[in-house]
Amino acid sequence: MDKDIAIKAGKKCDFILKSYAKIEKEKDKFIVNILKYNNEKYTLKPDVVVGADGVKSLSAKISNIKGSREILSSCQLEFVNVDIDDDFVHIFFNKNYSEHFFTWIIPLGKDRVRVGLLDKGDSYRKLMNFINNNKVAKELLSNATPVEFSSGALPIGYMDSVKNNLILVGDAACHVKPITGGGIYFSALAGKIAGKIITEYLNDNKNLVEYDKLWKDKFGKEIKEGLKFRKIFLGLSNKDFETIFRVIKDSEIIEYINEYGNMDWQVEILKNISIKLFKKDKFLFLKILKDIIF
């Protein structure tokens, strides 16, 4: 995907540099120092600097933009020779494997899967513990062969995204769903908004702060409310999860999820599921929703 973006960008700019630049502040604006290109050093003073430099964003760090976030580490193995129904994704809410998020087995076809998890540190050891000890994983992967390993990190939080002539987009701005960890959809929305506002800023002198306002209007509530559900999630035990899923399985809630579930907009669905849980088990409802304000 990065290569495809670079190809499109290369057709509309003079040159592309990858991992050559450092953003620094000069008076009331941010500049870009090219560390080394063709054995020369350059300083660029653009009208707008876009910090789309990921979870470890130096742009966010240097700008000291306000916000709070936590960083989770991810680890994933891809296997072949797996006999799996590719219509279903396996998600495991079990704190013996991932204490701060969840573990997954995602089919990529009839005989390929990705097995991974997110958590706070030590993710490889935790993933191997899951693969070697979880009953479902052991059965599915009994004849599997690993073909690829990947690791990374994910930011969960909520923050501002504009300071002077610098704007943050994507993981750098925590444009990530706190419930599932997905970031592509929100990042794409933010990128589209950023392009519009930058164009208006350059042509009509519109304030860049409008970008921060517009993305928050579009999906900021989804992130903020998702963080409330994440707070509840962190307080639940394995026994709580078992109770919740037993109630869901033994009721019409599963049909509701199948009909109305939405991977891009999750909070409203979760609120409705919570109300249905209340009707089934009032004590359980009070436990899992004590921090949610409707």
PyMOL commands that set and color helices and strands:
alter all, ss='L'
color gray80, all
select helices_A, chain A and resi 2-10+58-63+123-133+135-140+170-173+184-204+209-235+238-249+253-260+267-280+282-288
alter helices_A, ss='H'
color red, helices_A
select strands_A, chain A and resi 21-26+29-37+40-44+49-51+67-80+90-92+103-107+112-119+145-159+162-163+166-168
alter strands_A, ss='S'
color yellow, strands_A
deselect
rebuild
show_as cartoon
